[in-house]
């Protein structure tokens, strides 16, 4: 089973935000975030998928997610 690391960008009014996460099902996870039932920090916003990487193991995906969450330069670039 593939795992995905993804970056979302907010598309609603207000300052643009990014969110980094991992999942086994990208479509379902994006839908969950946009329905307001995903992570607490994503509630109340509309999100679009702007970056995806695929991994073969959950551990690899979780490790990459940890690194992307701390990559401020990449996240700033993806806000535009």
Secondary structure as UniProt FT lines:
FT   STRAND          3..10
FT   STRAND          18..23
FT   HELIX           26..34
FT   TURN            35..36
FT   HELIX           40..42
FT   TURN            43..44
FT   STRAND          47..55
FT   HELIX           58..69
FT   HELIX           72..78
//
